[in-house]
Amino acid sequence: MPKESFGKDVANQGLYRALAEHGKFSQLHWLTAQPASTQQLRDAFLPRGGATALRATDLLDLYAPCLSGTLLRGQPYLAELAWIRGAFRRPSAYSLVGLIHT
């Protein structure tokens, strides 16, 4: 979580924690510009433990969303992600989902 968190950051963390704890996913994968260890992800999103595997890779890893079929972004700005997907993958390779927090 950033040092100066905004409401959307707190909401995103809550959503990701709920997905990790209750989503019945075998794995969740974060694309991030800042390296994160598996333990850091577990501390942030599975503090009470759980079976969901949590992984983080480089922001430009375009293979991970292809495996899951969806790339979820915690904000509504998808144009850059759509452009990158279209440049390196078929548009049908994975869905893009953005969140709007009100």
N, C-alpha and C positions, 0 to 999 in steps of 0.2 A: 504494500500500500504506500502511495506517495507520502512524503512528510507532511505536505499540505493537502489533505484530502478534501474533496468536494462531495456533495451529496451523491452524485453519480458514482463516485468511487466506492462509497460505502454501500450503495445499492448493488453495484456490480459484484462486490465481494460477497454480499449476502446471496445473490443469485447463484454465483459460481459455487459457493459453499453448499447451497441447497441441491444443485445439480450433482455435486460430488457425493453428498450424503444420501440423497433420496432418489436420484435420477435413474438408478439401476443401470448405469453405464459401466462397461467393463474397463473403459479408459477415457480420460479426458486429457486433451493435449493443448498446451498453451503455446502460441507463437508470440515471442517477446523480443524486444530489443535489448533487454537487460537479462543476463543469465540468471536462472533460478534452479536451485537443486531440487531434487525430489523431496527432500526433507523440508525445505522452505515451503513448497507447495502443500505438503501434508499439514504442516503447522498452520498455514493460512486457510486451507479449505477442507481439511479433514481433522480438526483438532481432537475429536473424540474417537478417531480411528475409523477404519472402513476398508472395504475390499477394492474400491475403485483405484486403478493405477493412474497416477498423475505424472505427466511428463511435460517438459518445456524444451522447445528448440528455437532456432533463429527465426526472426520475424519473416524472413523471406523463404522459409521452407514451404514450398507449395505442394509437397507430397502429402503431408499430414492431413490437410483438409480433404484430399481426394480419398483417403482411407475411411474417413468418417462420413463424408458426403455433405458436411456443413461446416462453415466457418462463422462463428458467432462473435460479433464485435459489440462491446459494451457502450457503443454510441451509434448514432444514425448515419455516420459518414462512410458510405460504401463505394463512392466513385473510384477512389484510388485502388481499392481492393478488386473492384470489377475490372479495372484497366489491367492490373497485374495478372489477374486470372486469365483474361482474354488474350494477353500477350504470350503466356507460357502454357496455358491449358485450354481445353475446349470450354465454352461457357457452361456446358452441362457437367463439367468435372465435379463441381460441388456447389451447393447453395450458399448464398451470402445472407446473413441475418444481422440486422442492426437494431439496437434498442434505443428507445426514446424515453428518458426519465422525466416525469412531470411532478 
